Amino acid sequence: MSDRELPFVSVIVPVFNRKEWVKQLIDSLRRQTYAADRFEAIVVDNGSTDGTWEWLLEAAREPNLCLRCFHNDCPEKLPAVSRNVGLGHARGEIIAFTDSDCRSAPGWLEAGVAQFRDGVGVVVGRTIADPADQPGVLFKSRTVLSANSTFDTCNVFYRREAIERAGGFAQDFISFCSERIRQPGPLARELPFGEDIDLGYRVKRLGYRSTFAEEALVLHHVKPQSVRAWLTEPWGASTYPYIVKKHPEIRKELLCLRYFLNPLTALFDVLLLGCCLAWFLHPGFLLLGLPYLVAKARQGGEHLSLPMRGVRLAGASLRALTIFAVLLYGSIRYRSLVI
């Protein structure tokens, strides 16, 4: 296929106060193997105050990349709203999403676009933690390694006609998120999520297929977290029962045994059951907690010393208890059981 036959791609990125990381992202887009005149980068700023906007305006004047910058002037300063703003300016036949805390491998666009065969409306790319970052004891990143995906906007491609038929990121979900962040307490400390899952499943309901692009690689920065942020982050999990109520098919496709958020939460629920049985019946039921402890000990933290891994495991168990409580709260509120 000649360059002129390649579909034109619009890469949409929302940003807020991430000047240094946006520099890395834009640099990675300049290095794409996809023909430079067949894609554009659209960055929508949510009111940055760290010089991000000024830097973007300068970068837009440089050659080798069509970079277009816009403000999100809507009252809701949410990533989903910024992505809809970007969609309104996009010229591409294919819409690619990534985030300002990511950088793309050189073949990202080429590999993602290559998966758009007949009937495919959405392509999920592979996302891994950026190996250039040094994680601490507490950190946050994102990993997507298979098609069994939540359509994370850090690395996903849509056929333009599919996303337009679906209506972009849903206003009802934006309103839900806006209501959540206005609430006092821990629920407001973590930005609600799930609009990407919602969009992906609405596109699939229209009859489009989804597929996975192994070579469409994005590197997600590893962000250090404070103890407070690490412990309050699970409050966002109360969104899951709402999403599952809206899209019941998620139970079969994503949840573990239809009612558990993932295998790890299922093992933790077994641990809680074991603790209750040990309290009322026999201490031997505490052995039911071993599968969770072993699985969690093997999950991340390989760079830490043995004592620090123990500390992290203890903290992770406290965090898992928070997730259980939040999921139970969301399940009751939205009458949709996810634990």
N, C-alpha and C positions, 0 to 999 in steps of 0.2 A: 504494500500500500504506500503510495507516494504521500509526501507531507500534506499536499493539498486535499488528499482524500481522508486524512485523519479528522475525526470529529473535534470540534472546538470545545475546550474544557474551561469552565469557570471554577477556580478554587476559592472557596469562601472561608474567611477566618474572622471570628469575633475577637476583640482584644480589649483588655483593661489593665493598664500599668504593668506591662511586661516588655519594656523596651529592649533589654539585652536578649531575651529569648526570641522576640520577634525578629531581631537582626539575624539570629541563627536560622530561623524558619525561612525568611526571605532569601538568605544566602543559599539554603538547600533547594529552594524553588528555582533559583538561577542556574543550578547545576543539573536540572532534569534532562534526561535523554529525550524526552518528548520535544517535538519541534517547538521552538520558542514562540513562533508566530501563530501557534495553534492552541494557546492557552493564555489565560489571564488570571491574576491573583486579585481578589477583592477583599480588602481588610476593612472591617466595620468597627470603629472605635466607640467604646461606651463611656467616654468622658475621661480619658487618661490624664493624669496630672504629673507624670514622671518624664515627660518629653517624648513619649511614644508617638503621639500624633505629629509632632514637628519632625521627628526622624523619618516617619513614613512619607511625609510630603517631599523630603529631600530624596529619599530612596526612589520615589516614583519618577523622578527626573532622570534616573540612570538608565542606560540601555540594557538590552538582553532580557528584559522582563516587563511585560505589560502589567504594571501595578496600579490599581485604582483604589482610592481611599475615600471612605464615607463616614459620617457621624451617625450614630443611632440617636435620633432626636425624639424618639418615642418616650412616654413617661416610664415604661417598664424597661429598666436597664438590665435585661436578661439576655444570656447568650442566644436563646431561641429567637428572641425578637431581632437581635442583630443579624442572625442568619437569614431571617425573613427579609430584612432590609437588603442584605446582600443579594438574595434571590431576585429582588425587584430590579436590581441593576445588572444582573448576570446576562451574558450573551451566549453562553455555551450550550451545546447540545447535551453535554454531560456536566453534572454539577458534582464537584468534589469538595468534601468538608475535611478540614483538619483544625487543630487548635493552636493557640499561640504559645503553649508550653510543649510543642512538638517540633521535630524537624524530620524531613522526608528523605528517604534514600533516593539516589539518582534515578532509579528506574520505577519510582512510585507511580507516577501518572501513566507511564507506558503499560505497566503490568495491570493496573486497575482498569484502564479503558479496554484492554484486550479481552476482558471477560464479558463485555456487553454483546452477547449473542442474542438471537431471537428470543423474546419473552423475558429476558433478564431486565429487571427494573432497578435492582440495587446490588452493589458489589461491596463486600466487606473486606478491608485489607488487614494485613497482619501488623500488630502493634506490640512492641517490646519496650522494656525499660531502657533508657539511654545508657549504654555501657560507659560513657564518658563521665557520668555523674557518680559521686561517691555517697551512697546512702549512709545515714546515721542509724541510731537505734530505732528511731521512729521516722517513718517516711511514707510518702504517697506517690504512686505511679499508676500506670494502667497497662494491662497485658491482654491482648486478644490473639488467640492462636488457632482458632477454628471457626467454621461457619456457624456454629451454635452460639450466635452472637446477639448482643443487645443493640446492634447497629450504632455503636459509639461514634459520635461525630468527630472524634480525633482521627478517624481514618475510614471514611465511607464515601461511596460514589453512587449517584442516582442518575437515571435517565431523566432528562428534563421534563419530558411529557408525563412521566410517572409522578414526579414530585409536584407538578402543577395540577394534575388531576386529583392528587391527594390534598391539595390546598396548603402545601408547606407545613410548617410547624403549627400545630393546632392552637387556636385561640383559647379553647376551653382549658387546655393544659397550661397555657401561659397565664390565664386568670387564676388557675389553681396554684401555680407557683408564686404568683404575685401575692395571693392571699397568705400563703405560708410564710413568706419572708416578712410580712407585716406583723406576724404573731410574736408576742414576747417570749423569752425563754429560749431553751436549746433548739427548738424547732426552727427558729429564725437564724441561728448561727451558721447552719449549713445550708447552702443554696440547694433548693430542691432539684432533683434530676429526673430523667425519664422521658423527656420530650423526644429524644432520639429513638428510644424503643417504640414510642407511640407512632412516630412517623413511619418507621420501617414496617410495622405491622399494618398500618393503613395502606401503604403501597402494596403489600402482599395481598390484602383483601381485594384490591382492584384486579387481581389476577396475574400480577407480575411475579417472577421468580427471583430469589436471591441466591447469590453464590459467593464463594470465598476466593480471594486472590492472594496466594501465599507470598508471591514476590512483590506485592504492593506494600512495601515496608515503611512504617513510620516509627521513629524513636521518640518515646515519651519521656520527658524529663522526670527525674526522681526528686521530689520536693521534700525537704525536711519538715517535720511537723512538731509543734509543741505538744506537751502531754495533754493540755486542755483541748487542742484541736483534734488530736488523735482519739480522745475519748468522746468528744461531742459529734464527730463526723457521722457515727451510726444513726443519729437522729434523722438523717435523710432517708433511711431505709423505710420509714413509714409510708413513703411514696409507692413502694412495691405493691401493697394490696390494692391501691387505687388503680395502678396500671393493669394488674391482673383482672380486676373487675371489668375494666374497659375492653381488655383483649383476653378473653378466657382461653384462647388457643395457646397462650404462653404457658399455661399449666403443663401441657403435654410436651411442648417444644423446649422449654428452658428450665422449668423447676425440677427439683429432685423429688421423685415419687409424687409429683403433682402438687404437693403442699409445702415442701421445704424449699427455701430460697436457693440453697446449694448443698452439696454433700457435707460441707463443713458445718453448716448450721444444723443439719440433720444429726450429725454426730454430737454436737453440743447439746441438742435437745435430749439425746439419749443419756448424756452425762447428767443433765438436770434430773431426768427420770431416775437414774441410778442413785443420785443424792437423796431424793425423796424416799425411795424404797429402802435405802440404807438407814434413814432416820426412823422410819416407821416399822421396818421388818428386820433387816439383817445387814451388818456392815459390809458383807461380801458383795452387795449390789454396787458398791463403789467401783468395782472392776469394770462396770459398764462405761465408765469415763475414760478408760485407757485408749480406745481407738481415737477419740478426739485429741487427747494430749499428744499421742504419737504423731497424728496427722498435722497438728498445728506446729509441733516442734520441727517438723521437716519442711514447713512452709516458710521460705525466706529466712533471712538472718544468718545465712551461712558465713558471712564475713565477721560475725560477732564471736566473742569468747564464750566459753561454756556458761560462766556465771551470768553474763549479759543476756544470753539466750534464755536462761531461766527467768530472768527479770521480765524479758519481753513476753515469754509464755504466760506469766502471771498477769501481766497487763492485758494481753490478748484475751484471756479468759474473762476478765472484767468487762472488756469491750464487747465480747460475745454475749455476755449477760445483758448489756445495754441493747444490743441488736435484737435479742429475743423479746425484751420488754417493748421496744419500739414497734417491732413487727406485730406483736400482740395488740398493741394500741391501735395500729393502723388497720388490723384485721377486724377489730370490733367496730371501729369508726366507719369503715367502708363496707362492712359485711362481706368480706372476701378473705378467706383464711390463707395466710402465708406466714410460716414460722421458720 
